[in-house]
Amino acid sequence: MAQYVLVNRRSGKYTNEAKIASRATVSATLARLPAAQIIGDHQPTDPLARQVVLLDVDPAQVAALQATLPPDAILEPVVRRELHQRRVPISLRPAIPHVAAARAAGATSYRLTITGGGKLLGGIDVMLYLRDPGGGVRTVTVKTGARGKFSFKVPAGHQIAFVEPIPYAGFWIMLAGSPPSGGTLDCTPIAKAGSGGKGWWHDAMGIDAAKTTRGAGIRVGVIDTGCGPHRNLAHVTLAGVYIDGHVLPPAGATDIGEHGTHTTGIIGARPTKAADYAGIATGCDLFHARVFKSEEPGDGPTSADLINAIDALSRDHQCDLINMSLGGGPPSRAEEDAIRDAAQRGTLVVCSAGNEAGPIDYPAAYDECQAVSAIGKVGWAPAGTFSADNRPQDPTKMGQGNYFLASFSCFGPHLACAAPGIGIVSTVPDRDDYSGAYMEMDGTSMASPAACAALAVILSKDATYKSMPRDSSRSRQAALLLAQHCKPFGLAQKYEGRGLPMA
């Protein structure tokens, strides 16, 4: 048995009769799979809406059925997507991620104290990079005690290559090479936001932080790990939870990690204190759909979950834009049909390109999606920080205005644009003793919502766009306006697309 997704095709169905007939192909197909085990079956009460089934079925039975399936029934192996968040330097990507080190005979003790601006940082994660005798590197995560200290038994023959403290908020993530045992590693404090809550990413895209209504009248959906709680995101509408083919109540859409709160804050956080960083489109209407069980590998959304979330944000909440900072894996016909169907309802999907420094990931690689690469700015990230390490060695990735393509960013001819994605400070959920906290993150995950939010500001000022019907003409116009408002900054098109969105 293997997991499959079964959906009815919706794109290109412009009459009620065609939509009803298409949906009927799902039940007809299920009737021909009597041994299938249903994991999740989302059947909206609206007979015109898509039915999405996640099921376990014998691949041999599916193979025998495929040639005679109705044209409007899509039955394919399920695809799982992951976050586009940067945690391991690209130079160490061959490392074995997050594995426990063996307590080998002859192990030696390694001790370190972690501080932030001179104050002890207790209870934070610290990633250790262990180099084995053959030169391979693997990572192990430990946690500091109440006094900011940790002790780790290094297996015989191994060395500590790098130490990466990851404060929850208020301080930069650092990356130190082989700090001596018994010493102290101090994390640099994150500077307060500039006037109006701006950071370098606001300036890079021409955002006037004094105008708090920027993006007003535009509805933006986010599909991620959940949102909040955070006082500066109290205006966000939680749109629901979409897990393993099931649709769960909106109350459960608070963040199971930090990623979704961070991406949502980049788009629309509304500062309540002078030191807070503002979202790019603070006046937009924001909606969040959670599709992750956790931020751990393997807990990402199935194609069924993404389809259900896209349908809900596009159909039920009539979002103009949807941001997805996730990807990886093969293409999915069912997923692409949902994105194309959303476009025909007037919704444009913006996606992170990926963090593997290679070809653009799916879903960003679909023709209907706007793929976004990540850039940084020389001088923003302090020396010794994880963000500073993401500057490229390749001189062809250095552009004008001190901008550069992030060393980890995916790229290619399908790229729509580039946006800030290094050292981006945004909201993270209230947790333990933290309330209203901010953290910096790197990744195309940060670049995608930055571009999406800049586009929301652009659309909000375009009367022609706002008067258009919610059909494919509206989504095409949004894509056109994005292209028209991009400013090149000296990189090859495969790295920057049409350039930086200028709002």
Secondary structure, 3 states (H helix, E strand, C coil): CEEEEEEECCCCCCCHHHHHHHHHHHHHHHHCCCCCEEEEEECCCCCCCCCEEEEEECHHHHHHHHCCCCCCEEEEECCECEECCCCCCHHHCCCECCCCCCCCCCCEEEEEEEEECCEECCCCEEEEEEECCCCCEEEEEEECCCCCEEEEEECCCCEEEEEEEECCCCECCECEECCCCCEEEEECECCCCCHHHCCHHHHHCCCCCCCCCCCCCCEEEEEECCCCCCHHHCCCEEEEEEECCEEECHHHHCCCCCHHHHHHHHHHCCCCCCCCCCCCCCCCEEEEEECCCCCCCCCCCEHHHHHHHHHHHHHHCCCCEEEECEECCCCCHHHHHHHHHHHHCCCEEEEECCCCCCCCCCCCCCCCEEEEEEEEECCCCCCCECHHHHCCCCHHHECHHHEEECCCCCCCCCEEEEEECCCEEEECCCECCECCCEEEECCHHHHHHHHHHHHHHHHHCCHHHHCCCCCHHHHHHHHHHHHHCEECCCCCHHHHCCCEECC
